[in-house]
Amino acid sequence: MTSTVFNNWGAMLANAFNEISGKVLEYTDALVYSAQIICAIFAFAYIGLKLWKQWSNGEVINFYSYLRPFVIGLVISFLSVLSTLFDVMVKPIETVALSINSEIITEFQEKETEYYTYYEKLRDKVATYEREEVESGSRDITPDESSISAPSEEESKVNIFRLIMEFLDNFMQYVQMAVIYFFPLYVSIAKVILLIIGPFMLALSIMPSFTGNLSLWITYYLRIMIIPTISYLVGSFMAIVNIHCYYVPLIEMVQDVMNSGNDFLMSQASSDFIFNKSIIGIVISIITICIYMQIPKFANWIIKPDRYRK
């Protein structure tokens, strides 16, 4: 099934990217060293200009204002420690969200299995009914030309429409799973980028025009680190929606048809059932995709720089 295929693919891709990320981050020491050199150059320029301005204007020299470059230099040196500290801060929340998600996904998979079990039983009953019809002679396998009736134009349109809806349902499921697995990759890539350019952003923050770089980097990093938590919660919510608005109604529909004891009704309902399933599946897939695409916006609501708060 779609979820199984993407689970295996997603796990393989995540492991591969984690390995690549580890190799890339091995070069952070060289990047930190380069950023420290830039930081030292900017620090000399910053201190020299500020000291010259205060001395030329006859102002009292405030030595506390000269500590800023040294503090930034320390932050650059221990940037990996700072990022680890942020990871530790976010990890407990992510663990709780993952635990909730795991429980709900387990229930979702149970309902999915239950649905396909009932649906296979319905298909088996329909196949048995049609085979018995043929054996009893009520349905002729080789009818003569007089008994052959071509499907009407309306029936042909309905059948084509059903095939299109079934195709769209399967296509939207793949798109939905692709969007879901996009965010772990997005977080991994963004984290690597922030750790690589972080030292240079902090070095630039010494200059007056870039004083907000430190808070901006912390904001971006925390925002990226909280996305998995939001993703787990959104996934839990959508799994509940799928359980109660998709699988539960479909299971009830199959049970009602099977409990009717009417073989002809089951035969007619089998094709209609696929159509109804496709419609519901497409709607839920569209809703899921739209909500998942709002996850970065949810992260912006939670973590936002002070100058953007109202």
N, C-alpha and C positions, 0 to 999 in steps of 0.2 A: 504494500500500500504506500501511498504518498508519504505519510509521516515516517514510516520505517526507512524508506529510501533516503529521505532527507536527514534523518537522525544519523545514519551511518555516514553519509556524505559530510554532514556538518561536523561530526566528531573527528573525521579524518582531516578535514580542512583546518579545524581549530588546532589540532595537534601539530600540523605542519607549520601553521603560522606562529604558534608559540615557540617552536624551534627556531624559526627565522628571526623572531623578535629577540630571543635570547642571544643569537649571534650578533645582531645589530647593536644591542645594548652593551656588548663587550667592548665596543669602541667609545663608550661614553667617557672613559677616563681621558682619552686624547681630546675629546670635545671640551671637557671641563678645563683641561690645561690651556687650550686655545682661548676659551672664554675668560680664564683668569688673566691671561696676557692682555686681552682687550679691556678687561675690567681695570687692570693696573694703569693702562694708558688713559682711560677715561677718568680714573680717580685722580691722577696727577693734573689733568686738565681742569677737572671740577674744582679741586682744592686750590690750584693756582689762580683760577679766575675768581673764585669766591673770596680768597684771601686778598687779591689785588683790589677787588671792588670795595671790600670793607676798609682796607687800609687807605685807599685813595679818598674815600668819603669820610674818613675820620671816625668810622664807627668802631664800637667795642667788638673785638674779635670773639665770636662765640664758638668755642672749640667743639661743642656738642654737635653743631651742624656738620662738622667734618667727619663724624663717625659713620655717616650714611654709606660712603663707599666701602668702608671696612666691613660693615654689617653685610652689605650685598656680596662682598667677596667671600665671606664665611658661608652665606647661603648657597653660593655657587659651588663651593668646595663640598658642602654636605647636601647637595641637591638630591642625591639618591636616598639619603637618610630621610629627608623631608617627604619625598614621594612615598617611601615605605610607611612613614607615619600616617600619611593620608590614607593609604591602602588599609592600614590596620584600623583606622577610624571608621571607614566605610564597610569593612568586612562583616561586622556583626549584623548590620542591617541587611546586607546582601544575603547572608546565611539564612536569616529568618524568612526573607522573601523567597529564596530558593526552596526552603523546606515547605512553605505553603504551596508553591508551584508544583513540587514533586508529588504532594498528596493529591492535588486536584488533577494533575496529569494522569496519575494512576487510575483515578475514578473515570477520567475521560477515556482512557484506553480500554477499561473494562466495558464501558457502554458501547464503544466502537466495536469491540469483539462480540458483544451480545447482539448488536444490530446485524452484523454480517452473518452471525449464526442463524438468526431468524430469517434473514433474507435468503440464505442458501436453502433453508428448509422450504421456503415459499417457492423458490425456483424448482426444487426437486418435485414438489407436489404438482406444479404446473406441467413439468416435463412428463410426469407419470400420467396426468390427466390427458394430455395430448397423445401420448403413446397408446393409452387405452382406447381413445376415440378412433385412432387409426386401426387398431386391432379389431375393434367391434364393427368396423365398416362404416361408422357414422362420418368418418373423414377419409376420403379416398386419396390414396397416395398418388395414383396415376389417373386423374380425372380426364374425361374426354373434353374436346374443345367446347362443347355446349355447357359444361359445368365450370369452365374457367372464366372468371370475371376479373377483369383488371381493376385495380384499386381506383377509386374516384379521384378527381383532381384535389378535392378537399382532404381526403385521407392521405394522399401523397404529400401535400403541404404540411399536414400535421406530423407525419413521420419524419420529414426532413427537419422540421422545427425541433422535434424531440432529439434528433441526432445532434443538431447544432447546440442545443441547451446542454446536452450531456458532455459535448466537447468543451464548451465554455466552463462548465463545472470543474472538469478535470484540469483545464488550463489555469483557472483561478486558484485552485488548490496549490498548484506548483508555484504560482506567483506569490501566494500567501506564505508558503514555506520559505521561499527565497527572501522575502522581506523579513521574516522572523530571524533567519540566520544571518541577515545582513548586519544586525546590530552588534553581535559579538565580534565580528570582523572589524566593524567600524570602531568599536572601543579599543581593540588591540592596535589598530593602525594609528588612531589618534593619540593613544598613550605613548607609542614609540616616537611619534613626531614631536610631541610635547617634551619628552625627555631629551630628545636630540637638540631641539631649538631652544629649550628652556634656559641653558646657561648663557646663550647669546642674548636672549630677551632680558635676562637679569642684568647682564653687563651693560646693556643699553639703558637700563632704568636709572643708571647713575646720572645721565644727562637730564637737564630740566625738561626737555621735550618728551621724554619717555618715562617720567616718574611713575606712571600707572602700570608699567609692565609687570611688576612683581605681583600686585593684587590681581592683575588680569590673568597671569599665568596660573596662579592658585585657583582662580575662579574656573578657568577652562579645565584644569586638571580635575578638580572636584566634580565639575559638571559631567565630565567623561566617566569618572569612576562611579557616579550614581546611576548612570544609564542602565547597567545590568539589573540593578534593583528594580527600577521602574519597568524594565522589560519583563522581569519575572512576574511582577504584579499584574501588568497588562495581560500577559499570557495566561495567568490564573483566571482573570476575569473572563477572557474570551473562551477559555476552556469550559467555564461554567455556562456561558451562553451557548456553546456548542452542545453541551450535555442536555440542557433543558429546552432549547429551541430547535435542535436539530435531531439528535439521536433518540431522545425520549419520544417525541411525536412520531418519528419514523418507526420506532419499535412498536408503538401502540397501533399504528396503521397496519403494520404487517400482522400483528396478533389479531386484530379485528377481522382482517380478511381471512386469515387461516382458521379462526374460530367460527366463521360463518358456515363452514362445511359445504359451501357452494363451489364446486370445482370450476364451473364456468366463470363465476365472479372472480376467482383467483386468477384465472387465465387472462381475463380482461384487465384486472387491477395490476398485473405484473408490469405491463408497459406503461400504464399511467403512473405507477409508483416511481419508476425511473425519472419521469418528467417532473413530478412533484419534488423528488429528492434533489434534482438538478437546480430547480428554482430556489429552493431553500439554501442549498449549498453556495450558489452564486451570491446571494444576498449577504450571507454571513461572511463569506470570503472578502467581499468589498468592504464591509464594516470593519473586519479585522485589519485589513491593509490600511484603511484610513486612520484607525486608532493607532496602529504601530508607527505610522509616519509622523504622529504627533509626539512621540516619545522625546525627541530633542527639545520640543517646546515645553513639555512637562519639566524637563531638567532645568530649563531656563527659569521657570517659575520658582523652583526650589532654591537654586543658587544663582545669585545675580550680584554684580558689583554694586557697591554703595551708590555710585554716581548715577546708576540707572534705576534705583529704587525711588518710588514716589510716596 
